[in-house]
């Protein structure tokens, strides 16, 4: 019996089995569902599937713990691991570019189809390397955004631009104040009464001290007569 228990423990504690500490008060089905929905576990398994040929002895339990630790560092605003990863990816992509470009050059002149395919792969790797370096630069030095305010709403919206005028002391602050709409005095003298165009206008307030214009003797001005016009014509 002891031999069978030791064998089972050795089988359970293998590198291919994920060991997770149980949580009190939560059913086993819920814990398994949380593991399935957890992005850390699923991505760690995906990484292990690709790393298995080069690292066959990699433990899935330790890999999950490592991925979780890196995520906690990012939550604490520690991006050192992410920056190192981007630098390593840029170096790897640059190596792929160099190898694909070398193979394209070897086939040039004899096998144009292979030359074109290798060159396309080389340029794709070069583009991904550039994008990786741009991402790293954006993390190190985030761009400064200069944006103007845009007030866009699909319903009622209150926008306060500027400083509100000072109110008297003790005056209550109202969110909505009644606006007095005044009538157009140029068109109407009083509300409900139209302006009489034939009535005599009242004296204005501009230049009240000016005297009236004297009588002008128009005969001495020299108006043209019909005869003078005929002579000129």
C-alpha positions in Angstrom: 0.0 0.0 0.0 2.8 2.4 0.8 4.5 1.7 -2.5 1.3 2.5 -4.4 0.9 5.8 -2.6 4.5 6.8 -3.3 4.0 5.9 -7.0 0.8 8.0 -7.2 2.4 10.9 -5.5 5.4 10.7 -7.9 2.9 10.6 -10.8 0.9 13.5 -9.6 4.0 15.6 -8.8 5.3 15.3 -12.4 6.2 18.2 -14.6 3.1 17.7 -16.8 0.6 18.1 -13.9 -0.4 21.6 -12.6 -0.4 21.7 -8.8 -2.6 24.4 -7.3 -3.3 25.0 -3.7 -6.9 24.6 -2.8 -9.0 27.5 -1.5 -11.2 27.0 1.6 -15.0 27.6 1.0 -14.8 27.1 -2.8 -15.9 24.0 -4.5 -13.5 22.0 -6.6 -15.6 22.6 -9.8 -15.4 26.4 -9.2 -11.6 26.2 -8.8 -11.2 24.2 -12.0 -13.5 26.7 -13.8 -11.3 29.6 -12.5 -8.2 27.9 -13.8 -9.8 27.5 -17.2 -10.8 31.2 -17.3 -7.5 32.4 -15.9 -5.4 33.9 -18.6 -2.2 33.1 -16.7 -2.7 29.4 -16.7 -3.8 29.1 -20.4 -1.0 31.3 -21.7 1.6 29.4 -19.6 0.3 26.1 -21.1 0.6 27.7 -24.6 4.1 28.8 -23.9 5.1 25.4 -22.6 3.7 23.7 -25.7 6.1 25.8 -27.9 9.0 25.5 -25.5 8.7 21.8 -25.0 11.0 20.8 -28.0 13.8 22.9 -26.6 13.0 22.5 -22.9 11.3 19.2 -22.4 11.8 19.1 -18.6 10.0 22.4 -18.0 7.5 22.1 -15.2 4.1 23.6 -15.9 3.6 24.4 -12.2 6.8 26.5 -12.1 6.0 28.1 -15.4 2.6 29.3 -14.1 4.2 30.7 -11.0 6.8 32.5 -13.1 4.2 34.1 -15.4 2.1 35.2 -12.4 5.2 36.8 -10.8 5.9 38.8 -14.0 2.3 39.9 -14.1 2.5 41.1 -10.5 5.6 43.2 -11.3 3.8 44.9 -14.1 0.9 45.7 -11.8 3.5 47.4 -9.5 4.7 49.5 -12.5 7.9 47.5 -12.8 8.3 47.2 -16.6 12.0 46.0 -16.5 11.0 42.4 -17.5 8.8 43.6 -20.3 11.5 45.9 -21.6 14.1 43.0 -21.5 11.6 40.8 -23.3 11.1 43.3 -26.1 14.8 43.8 -26.6 15.3 40.0 -26.8 12.4 39.7 -29.3 14.0 42.5 -31.4 17.3 40.7 -31.4 15.6 37.4 -32.4 13.7 39.1 -35.2 16.8 40.7 -36.5 18.5 37.3 -36.6 15.5 35.9 -38.6 15.8 38.8 -41.0 19.5 38.2 -41.5 19.0 34.5 -42.2 16.1 34.9 -44.6 18.0 37.6 -46.5 21.1 35.3 -46.7 19.0 32.5 -48.1 17.3 34.8 -50.6 20.7 35.9 -51.8 21.9 32.3 -52.3 18.9 31.6 -54.5 19.1 34.8 -56.5 19.7 34.2 -60.2 18.8 30.5 -60.3 15.5 30.1 -58.3 13.6 33.3 -58.5 10.5 31.9 -56.7 12.6 30.9 -53.7 14.4 34.2 -53.8 11.1 36.1 -53.6 9.7 34.0 -50.8 12.8 34.3 -48.6 13.0 38.0 -49.3 9.4 38.5 -48.3 10.0 36.6 -45.0 13.1 38.7 -44.4 11.2 42.0 -44.9 8.4 40.7 -42.6 10.9 40.0 -39.9 12.5 43.4 -40.4 9.1 45.1 -40.1 8.2 43.2 -36.9 11.7 44.1 -35.5 11.0 47.8 -36.2 7.5 47.6 -34.6 9.0 45.9 -31.5 11.6 48.7 -31.1 8.9 51.3 -31.6 6.9 49.7 -28.8 9.9 49.7 -26.5 10.6 53.4 -27.3 7.0 54.2 -26.5 7.2 52.5 -23.1 10.5 54.2 -22.2 9.4 57.7 -23.5 5.6 57.9 -23.8 4.5 60.5 -26.4 2.9 63.8 -25.2 -0.6 64.3 -26.5 -1.9 67.8 -27.1 -5.7 67.5 -27.5 -8.4 70.2 -27.5 -11.6 69.7 -25.6 -14.4 68.2 -27.7 -17.9 68.3 -26.2 -19.8 65.5 -27.7 -22.9 64.1 -26.1 -26.0 62.2 -27.2 -28.2 63.7 -24.6 -28.3 66.5 -22.0 -24.9 67.8 -21.2 -23.6 70.7 -19.1 -20.2 72.1 -20.0 -18.6 74.8 -17.9 -15.8 76.4 -19.9 -14.0 79.2 -18.1 -14.6 80.7 -14.6 -18.1 81.4 -13.4 -18.8 85.0 -12.4 -18.6 85.9 -8.7 -21.9 85.9 -6.8 -22.8 88.2 -4.0 -22.2 86.9 -0.5 -25.1 84.9 0.8 -26.7 84.5 -2.6 -27.8 80.9 -3.2 -26.1 79.0 -6.0 -28.6 77.7 -8.5 -27.8 75.1 -11.2 -30.3 76.6 -13.5 -31.1 80.3 -13.5 -34.1 81.8 -15.3 -33.1 83.7 -18.5 -35.0 86.8 -19.3 -35.7 87.1 -23.0 -36.1 90.7 -24.0 -38.1 91.9 -27.1 -36.3 93.4 -30.0 -36.7 97.2 -29.4 -35.8 98.0 -33.0 -38.9 96.3 -34.3 -41.4 96.9 -31.4 -41.9 99.8 -29.1 -43.7 97.7 -26.5 -44.7 94.1 -26.2 -47.7 93.3 -28.4 -47.6 96.7 -30.3 -46.1 97.1 -33.7 -44.1 100.1 -34.7 -46.0 102.8 -36.6 -43.9 103.7 -39.6 -46.0 106.9 -40.2 -45.6 108.3 -36.7 -43.2 111.1 -36.0 -40.0 109.9 -34.5 -38.8 110.9 -31.1 -35.6 112.9 -30.5 -32.6 110.7 -29.9 -30.0 111.1 -27.2 -27.1 111.6 -29.6 -25.8 115.2 -30.0 -28.7 116.9 -28.2 -27.0 120.4 -28.4 -26.9 120.6 -32.2 -29.1 123.3 -33.7 -31.4 122.8 -36.7 -30.0 123.3 -40.2 -30.9 126.7 -41.7 -32.9 127.3 -44.9 -30.9 126.8 -48.1 -31.5 129.0 -51.1 -31.5 126.4 -53.8 -31.8 128.9 -56.6 -28.3 130.2 -55.9 -26.8 126.8 -56.0 -27.1 126.6 -59.7 -29.3 123.7 -60.6 -29.2 122.5 -64.1 -32.1 123.3 -66.3 -33.3 121.4 -69.3 -31.8 124.0 -71.6 -28.3 123.8 -70.1 -28.5 120.0 -70.3 -29.5 120.3 -74.0 -26.6 122.6 -74.7 -24.1 120.2 -73.1 -25.6 117.4 -75.2 
